[in-house]
Every structure is written in structure tokens, then in C-alpha cells.
């Protein structure tokens, strides 16, 4: 029998209980000899859209399942709204989960699917009807109650699954790659809709994804996970503009990394640094950029025309390679392809360099001599 939840006293430096919806306190999870999650500490704040981003096997879904109660942690605690629920069963936690496969009952109508959880809880009929109507309105599916799931599009079925979770009025909604089965255009549309729904209902959303665009598009904050550990937590802008490790720099967006002798040629230091492709300008070899600029020459090894933008792979004269991304404001695909094989000069503002401090887990501006605000 599950033990009752207990109140957890916060430390003076912690966010107040009213601010923290979910706290993972030293969470670990082992499956036999495999350690899936290694000592994760994390606070998810009340009312925020929080994403757990990482590749397959990074531990993000295991963390979500421990919050939901589907997996028991090997060590550490799961705390919901100040209460230790580590030993409680899933149905005893004030959370609901939306899965990628929707898990809708095909023989039931949409309304019956949304209502199902309330029927199991023996909620009175009139209350059920009211709450189903409210949930359907939240996901903008009024009038679809009598249809079967097979009569809906993929995006509509995902919204039904969301309504079925929202109708239970959880304090935290967990979403496990819910848009993974949708095509690209519909997935992008649903990202906007899902964020809008979260803002309307004001619930805490914890969203698991391996898709960096999803995480950057929807999140108030996100945690980047790798090999069962959190490598960085921050706003999308912080994580993208100031990656804490080389893994974060490479996984969240496209990033160039140079180190050793090549880095010294460019920045005057052999410390490993990253620079985002869109920060780099491609100039004629004879053109000299102004002060406060890093510059290096090379030749265009490959050109990839992407419609709205073009990606250039530039082999550097000192060694190594940088990827450059430029918007196609005026040039055509033929004009973009004409530069392949030609010598070029690359230039970018020195302040955009990020030196990777792997042991300390932070980044610093490279060579600027000034501390960033």
C-alpha cells in the first residue's frame, strides 16, 4: 500500500512552494546494470511550459514517467506542489499524461473519449457534461462530440487526447512527444496551438521531445539532457545563444566548433569555442572587416540551397570547417550555387563567440575582455 504524501520543507534559497509545481530531488533510475537517469535536480515552476529536450536514450522520458508514477526512482524524490509523492501510485498524483499514440478508444465517440476518466471517477452526469464542454472549447473542437476518432484528422485526434487530459483538471500535464506522429506542416501548426492552449488554461506543462524546434518554439524554459544528466536549463534564448557545453551547442541548433591551433589562428586562443552559422558573414577575400571582428579565409566546399536560406560549408585555410547560413533576401538558387569552390573570407563579431568550459559547465565570451550582462 502506498504511503501518504508528506510535506517537504523548502530551503531558504529555493523558490517558494507556490512557485514550484514539480521538483526532482536527486532523482536516479537504474534498469539492472544500466543507469538511465543520474542524479537529476530540477524545479519546474507553476504555470510554465517546460520542455525536456534530448536524443533517444538521454533519460527525458524516464524522468517524465517517474513524475507520472509509472516508474519508481531508484533514488531521490519526486515532489508535486511541496508534497513528496515518490511512493504514490499514478492515480494518486494530480497529473495527467498525453502520449504520442493518442490512446483513444476507436469504438467511442469523441465526447465519450473525453468523458471517460470522469465516468471512472463517478463524477455526476451534469458535472461531466459541463466539464467536457469546457474541455472541448479549450481545444477548439466544439461540435465534434458525436464523431468517432477515425473521422478526425491527426491534429484533431491529438486535441481530443489533450481534452481528455484537461477534463480531469490536473495541476500538471505531462506530454510525451505528443506531436511525433504528425507530418511537418501539421506538427508546426500544432506547436502554435498547443502553446496557445497552455496559455489559456494556465496549467503547468512538462513536454518531452527530441525535436529542438519544438522545444525552442513552445517552451518558457527547457532542460537539455544527455546520458541521463541535465547539461543545461534555461530559456530558449539562453540555451541557444549561450550553450553551456559542446553537446548543447551541437544539439540545439547547428553550431560550429573550433579548437586548438585553428581556434588560435582565429581568436588568439586555443580554447574550444562555438559560433552559430547565422552569425557569420561571407565576404570577398580582399575585403577587410572592422575592429572587434574575427576573420578567416577559406573556400566554399559545398552549397545547400534551402529555399528561404542557403547553407555553405567552408573549408578553412588554417584547417577545419565552418558552416555559414545566409538568408536568400535577393539571390536565386543559381546565384547561390555559383560560389561553390570559390575562395571567401568569413567574418563575425567577436562577442558572438562562446568558449566552452566543459568542466565548469558554462560559457564565456571569447576574447572580448568584457563580462556579458
C-alpha positions in Angstrom: 0.0 0.0 0.0 1.3 3.4 -0.9 2.5 5.6 1.9 0.8 9.0 2.3 2.4 12.1 0.7 4.4 14.2 3.1 5.0 17.9 3.2 8.5 19.0 2.1 10.2 21.9 3.8 12.0 24.2 1.3 15.4 25.6 1.8 15.7 29.4 2.3 17.3 29.7 -1.2 14.7 27.6 -3.0 11.7 29.0 -4.9 8.6 29.2 -2.7 6.2 26.2 -2.7 3.7 28.3 -4.6 6.2 28.8 -7.4 7.3 25.2 -7.8 4.9 22.8 -9.4 7.3 19.8 -9.8 10.7 19.2 -8.0 13.0 16.4 -8.9 15.4 16.0 -5.9 18.5 13.9 -6.7 16.4 11.5 -9.0 18.2 8.4 -10.2 16.9 5.4 -12.2 18.7 2.2 -12.9 17.5 -0.7 -15.0 19.7 -3.6 -14.0 23.3 -2.5 -14.9 22.0 0.4 -17.0 21.7 3.9 -15.3 19.1 5.8 -17.3 18.9 8.9 -15.1 21.9 10.1 -13.0 21.2 12.4 -10.0 18.8 14.9 -11.7 17.8 18.0 -9.7 15.2 20.1 -11.3 12.4 22.7 -10.4 9.5 23.2 -12.8 7.6 26.4 -11.9 3.8 26.7 -11.6 2.2 27.7 -14.9 5.2 27.4 -17.2 5.6 25.4 -20.3 8.8 23.4 -19.6 10.4 21.1 -22.1 12.8 18.2 -21.5 14.9 18.0 -24.7 17.4 15.4 -25.7 18.2 12.5 -28.1 16.9 9.0 -27.7 18.3 7.4 -24.5 19.0 10.6 -22.8 16.7 9.9 -19.9 14.0 12.5 -20.6 11.1 10.1 -21.0 12.2 8.1 -17.9 12.1 11.4 -15.9 8.6 12.0 -17.2 7.5 8.5 -16.2 8.8 9.0 -12.7 6.9 12.2 -12.4 3.7 10.4 -13.6 4.3 7.5 -11.2 4.8 4.9 -14.0 8.4 4.3 -12.9 9.7 4.3 -9.3 13.1 6.1 -8.9 16.0 4.1 -7.7 17.0 7.1 -5.5 15.8 10.6 -4.9 12.4 12.2 -4.6 9.5 13.4 -6.8 7.8 16.4 -5.2 4.5 17.9 -6.5 3.4 21.2 -5.1 5.5 20.7 -2.0 4.4 17.2 -1.3 6.6 14.1 -1.6 4.7 11.7 -3.9 7.6 9.4 -4.7 5.8 6.3 -3.4 2.3 7.2 -4.6 0.6 5.4 -7.4 -0.2 7.3 -10.7 -3.9 7.7 -9.9 -2.9 9.3 -6.5 -1.0 12.1 -8.2 -2.6 15.3 -9.5 -1.1 14.8 -13.0 -2.3 13.5 -16.4 -0.2 12.3 -19.4 -0.8 12.8 -23.1 1.0 10.2 -25.3 2.2 10.2 -28.9 -0.2 7.5 -30.0 -3.3 9.3 -28.6 -4.6 6.1 -27.0 -8.2 6.9 -28.0 -11.0 4.3 -27.9 -11.9 3.8 -31.5 -15.4 2.5 -30.7 -16.3 5.5 -28.6 -17.4 9.0 -29.8 -15.1 11.9 -29.2 -17.4 13.1 -26.3 -17.3 9.6 -24.7 -13.5 9.5 -25.0 -13.1 12.9 -23.3 -15.6 11.9 -20.6 -14.2 8.5 -19.9 -11.9 9.5 -17.0 -14.7 11.3 -15.3 -17.0 8.3 -15.6 -14.4 6.1 -14.0 -14.2 8.6 -11.1 -18.0 8.5 -10.8 -18.4 12.2 -11.4 -22.1 13.2 -11.6 -23.5 13.3 -15.1 -24.3 17.0 -15.2 -20.9 17.9 -13.9 -19.4 15.6 -16.6 -21.3 17.3 -19.4 -20.2 20.8 -18.2 -16.5 19.8 -17.9 -16.5 18.0 -21.3 -18.0 21.1 -22.9 -15.4 23.3 -21.3 -12.5 21.0 -22.4 -13.8 20.7 -26.0 -14.0 24.5 -26.1 -10.4 24.8 -24.8 -9.1 22.7 -27.7 -11.5 24.3 -30.2 -13.4 21.2 -31.1 -17.0 22.2 -30.1 -19.5 20.3 -32.2 -17.2 17.3 -32.7 -18.6 15.3 -29.7 -20.6 12.8 -31.7 -17.8 11.9 -34.2 -15.6 8.8 -34.0 -11.8 9.2 -33.8 -11.5 7.7 -37.3 -13.5 10.6 -38.7 -10.9 13.1 -37.4 -7.5 14.3 -38.7 -4.3 13.5 -36.9 -4.2 17.0 -35.4 -7.9 16.8 -34.3 -7.2 13.4 -32.6 -4.3 14.9 -30.8 -6.5 17.7 -29.5 -9.1 15.1 -28.3 -6.4 13.4 -26.3 -5.4 16.7 -24.9 -9.1 17.5 -24.0 -9.3 14.1 -22.3 -6.4 15.0 -20.1 -7.6 18.6 -19.4 -11.1 17.5 -18.4 -9.6 15.9 -15.3 -8.3 19.3 -14.2 -4.8 18.2 -13.3 -2.4 20.6 -11.8 0.4 19.3 -14.1 0.1 18.0 -17.6 2.8 15.7 -18.9 3.2 15.3 -22.7 5.4 12.6 -24.1 6.3 13.5 -27.7 2.6 14.1 -28.5 3.3 15.5 -32.0 5.8 12.9 -33.1 3.3 11.1 -35.4 2.2 14.2 -37.3 3.6 15.4 -40.6 5.9 18.5 -40.5 3.3 21.2 -41.5 0.7 19.9 -39.1 3.3 19.5 -36.4 4.3 23.1 -36.8 0.7 24.2 -36.6 0.0 22.1 -33.5 3.1 23.6 -31.8 1.4 27.0 -32.0 -2.0 25.7 -30.9 -0.5 23.7 -28.0 1.3 26.8 -26.7 -1.9 28.8 -27.0 -3.9 26.2 -25.2 -1.4 26.1 -22.4 -1.5 29.9 -22.0 -5.3 29.9 -22.0 -5.7 27.2 -19.3 -2.6 28.3 -17.3 -1.5 24.8 -16.4 2.0 23.6 -15.9 3.0 21.6 -19.0 6.1 19.3 -19.0 6.8 18.4 -22.5 9.3 15.7 -23.7 10.7 16.0 -27.1 13.8 15.2 -29.2 12.9 18.0 -31.6 14.9 21.2 -30.9 12.5 23.3 -33.0 9.5 22.2 -30.8 11.4 23.0 -27.6 12.6 26.4 -28.8 9.1 27.3 -30.2 6.9 26.4 -27.2 9.0 26.5 -24.1 9.3 29.1 -21.4 12.3 27.1 -20.2 13.9 23.9 -21.2 16.3 21.3 -19.9 18.8 19.7 -22.3 19.5 16.1 -21.3 22.3 13.8 -22.4 23.3 10.4 -21.0 20.8 10.7 -18.1 22.1 14.1 -16.9 20.9 17.6 -17.4 23.5 19.6 -19.3 21.8 23.0 -19.2 18.5 24.6 -18.0 17.4 28.0 -19.3 15.1 29.9 -21.6 15.2 29.0 -25.3 17.3 32.2 -26.0 19.8 31.4 -23.2 20.3 27.8 -24.3 20.6 28.7 -27.9 22.7 31.9 -27.6 24.8 30.7 -24.6 25.3 26.9 -24.8 26.9 25.6 -21.6 28.6 22.6 -23.2 29.7 21.4 -26.6 26.8 18.9 -26.6 24.3 21.6 -26.1 25.9 23.8 -28.8 25.7 20.9 -31.2 22.3 19.5 -30.3 20.3 22.8 -30.0 20.5 24.3 -33.5 23.5 24.0 -35.8 26.8 25.1 -34.2 30.4 25.4 -35.4 33.1 24.3 -33.0 36.8 25.1 -33.4 39.6 24.3 -31.0 43.4 24.1 -30.7 45.6 25.6 -33.4 42.7 26.6 -35.7 41.0 28.4 -32.8 44.3 30.2 -32.0 44.6 31.3 -35.7 41.1 32.8 -35.5 40.7 34.1 -31.9 44.3 34.2 -30.5 43.4 31.4 -28.0 43.4 27.6 -28.4 40.3 27.3 -26.2 37.4 25.5 -27.8 34.7 27.9 -29.0 31.4 27.8 -30.9 29.9 30.2 -33.3 26.4 29.9 -34.8 26.2 29.7 -38.6 23.8 32.6 -39.0 26.2 34.9 -37.1 28.9 34.5 -39.9 29.1 36.9 -42.9 30.7 35.7 -46.1 32.8 38.3 -47.9 35.2 38.6 -50.7 38.8 37.5 -49.8 40.2 41.0 -50.2 37.5 42.6 -48.0 38.7 43.6 -44.5 36.2 43.7 -41.7 36.4 46.3 -38.9 37.7 46.0 -35.3 36.1 43.6 -32.9 35.7 41.0 -35.6 37.0 37.5 -36.1 38.0 36.7 -39.6 39.4 33.7 -41.5 39.8 32.7 -45.2 38.8 29.5 -46.9 37.0 28.1 -49.9 33.3 27.0 -50.3 33.3 23.3 -50.3 29.6 22.7 -50.6 26.4 24.8 -51.1 23.0 23.6 -49.9 20.1 25.7 -51.2 17.2 25.6 -48.7 14.7 28.0 -50.4 14.5 30.7 -47.8 18.2 30.4 -46.9 21.4 28.8 -48.2 23.9 26.7 -46.1 27.5 26.9 -47.1 30.3 24.6 -45.9 33.5 26.5 -45.9 36.9 24.7 -45.6 39.2 27.0 -43.7 42.8 27.7 -44.8 44.2 27.0 -41.3 42.2 23.7 -41.2 38.8 22.7 -40.0 35.4 23.8 -41.4 32.7 26.3 -40.7 29.0 26.2 -41.8 27.5 29.6 -42.8 23.8 30.2 -43.1 22.5 33.2 -45.1 19.0 34.3 -45.9 18.1 34.4 -49.6 16.8 38.0 -49.5 17.7 38.7 -53.1 19.8 35.8 -54.6 18.4 32.9 -56.6 19.4 29.2 -56.3 21.7 29.6 -59.3 23.5 32.6 -57.8 24.0 30.7 -54.5 25.4 27.7 -56.3 27.9 29.8 -58.3 30.1 30.4 -55.3 30.9 26.7 -54.8 34.7 26.1 -54.9 35.5 29.9 -54.7 37.7 31.5 -52.1 35.9 33.6 -49.5 36.6 35.4 -46.3 34.4 34.7 -43.2 33.8 37.4 -40.6 31.7 37.7 -37.4 31.5 39.8 -34.3 34.0 38.5 -31.7 31.3 38.9 -29.0 29.3 36.1 -30.6 32.0 33.5 -29.8 31.1 31.2 -26.9 34.1 29.5 -25.2 33.1 26.0 -23.9 34.1 25.4 -20.3 33.2 21.7 -20.1 34.5 21.1 -16.6 32.7 24.2 -15.1 29.6 23.7 -17.3 29.4 27.3 -18.5 30.3 29.6 -21.4 32.1 32.9 -21.6 32.6 35.4 -24.3 35.8 34.7 -26.3 38.4 37.4 -26.5 36.1 40.3 -25.8 37.7 41.1 -22.4 34.3 42.2 -21.1 31.7 40.4 -18.9 28.3 40.0 -20.5 25.2 41.2 -18.8 
